[in-house]
Amino acid sequence: MNILVLYAHPVETSFNAGLHRTIVERLTAAGHAVDDCDLYAEDFDPRLTRAERVSYHDERSADDPAAAYVERLQKAEALVLSFPVWNYGYPAILKGFFDRVFLPGVSFKLVDGKVQPSLHNIRKLAAVTTYGGSRFRAMLMGDPPRKLVKRVLRATIKPGASVSYLAQYSMNLSSNETRKRFLAKVAAAMDTF
């Protein structure tokens, strides 16, 4: 399976970097073709330009600044997101990826003013993430990243596609043991993805 891994963390020595390495290694070992998109390493610009916003609903061309990322997304059969939750949301670079790449004609179509999801090439979706605070605290805030993955992205991809959300909460209080357990959980999930 062709899998696009979207990774969003700026520190190569972080726990998230270790999760990312595990994801890529395990998916590759399982025989998948992995397109490893490290948004920071690729210096992805998350800012939607004025020109992009003005032409947002127009058909995209090959000279579009996000064209290469659109192509990678459209080639993928599965998507794995690897990111930390910051301020109850995605890191800005990942949010910018969605703003600039999940476009009309790419992830949805507008038909008579109504949105029709169209990213049906994606048959599986997984998110691997960490939160500084507890699950309870995230729930009090509505846990926006979980909802965006389990509801919005789920509605955008192939109907009935498998969606999983693997989260390590309370990173601020984590220990070597809790991090090892979560890493093992992620490894096992990628082995059978």
N, C-alpha and C positions, 0 to 999 in steps of 0.2 A: 504494500500500500504506500502511496506517496503521502508523506506527512509533513505539514508545515509546522515547525515549532517556533512560536513567537515568544522570545525571551526579553524581559524588560527589567534589568537591574544594572546599575552602573559600577558595582564593586565586584571585581573578579575573585575576591577572597571571602565573599559573603556565603551564608548558608544557602541563599537562593542560587548562587553560582554552583554550589555543590548539587542542588536539586536539578538544575539545568543540565549539568554534565551527566548526571544519572539518567535523566530522561533521554538524552540523545544517545548515550551508550547503550541503554537497554533496548530502545526502539531499533537501533542499527543492528544490534546482536540478534534481534528477533526477525531480521530480514527485511525490514522496511526501508524504503528510500526516504531519507530524512533531509529536508531543506531546513537547515538551522538558521533562523533569522534572529540574530542578536541585534536588537534595535540600537543599542548604545554602540556596539562595536562597528556597526554599519553607518553610524552617525546619521540615523534617520531623523529628519526634521519633522517634528510633530505639528508644526504651525500650518494651519490651513491659510493659504495666501488669499489676498483679495481676488486675484484672477480665478483661483480655484472655486471660491465661493460664488462669484458672479456666474461662472459656467457650470456650477454644481449639477444642474439638471440636463446639461448637454451631453451628447454622446462623447465618450473619451477617445482620444487619439493616441498614437504611439509616442508622441512628443510630450504627453502629459507628465508632469514631474513624478507622479506616483505610478506610472505605467508598469514599471518593472515589478513593483509590489503587487499590483493588481494581477499581473500574469502569474506570479508565484502562488497567489491565493487561488486563482482559477485552476491551476494545475493540481492543487492538493485534493486528496480524497479524505483527509482527516486533518484536524487542527488541534494542537496542544499549546495551551497558554501557560507560561511560567513567569510569575510576577509576584511581587510583594503587594500587600494592601497598604496604601498610605492615605491617611486622612479619610478612611472609609471609602476609598475609591481606587481606580487603576492609577499607576504612575502616569504622569502627563504624556510620556513618550508613547505608551500603549494606547491611551485615549486618543492621542493624535493619529495613531495608525488607523484606528476605527474611523475617525473623522475624515481622513484623507484617502482611505483605500476601500472602505465599505460604502461604495457609491451607488447612486442610481444606475442601473444597468449592470452592476456587479453583484451586490448582495440583495438588491431588491429592484423591482420595476414599479413605476407609477402607471396604473391603468385607471383611467377616468378619475384621477385624483386620489386613488386608493393604493396603498402599498401592498405589493405582492412579493413575498420573499422569493429569492431566486438563487441562493447559494447552495443548490442541491448537489453539487459535486462533493460537498463535505458530508461524509456518511458517519463520522465519529468526531466527538469533541470532548476534550478533557481540559480542565484547568487545575494547575498545581500552584498553590499560593500560601503565603504566610501572613499572619496578622500579629501586630504587637500586642493587642489586647485580647480579652477573653471572648469566647463565642457569645456569652450573655451580652457583653457590651456591644458586640457587632449586631446582635439581634435587636437591641434597643434602638440602634440607629437604622434598622431595616436591612442591614447587610447588603448594600447596593451591589458590590461585585458579584456575590452569589446570585442575586436576582438577575443581573445582566447576563450572566452565563446561562443560568438554568431557564430563563424565560426569553429574553431578547435574542441571544445568539441561537438558542434552541429553535426559536420560531423562524430564524433566517436560513438555517441549513436544511438538509433533506428531511422531510417529515418522517418521524419515527426514528431518527438517528439516535445512537447511543450518546448520552451526555453524562460525564462524571465531574465531580468537583471535590478535589482533595485539598483540604485546608489544615494547616497547623496553626492553631490559635495560641495566644499567650506566649508569643516568642520572647517577650520581655522577661518572662519567668521561666523560660525553657532551660532544660539541662542537657548534658550530652546524651543522656538516656532517652529523653523525649524526642530529641532531634534524630537520633539513630532509629528509633521506632518509626518516625514519620518517613525518613529516607527509605527504610525497608518497605513501607507501605507503597510509596511512590514507585520503587523499583519493581515490586510485584505487579502493580497496575500496568506499568509499561511493558513488562514481560508478556502480558496477556492482552495487550491493547489491540 
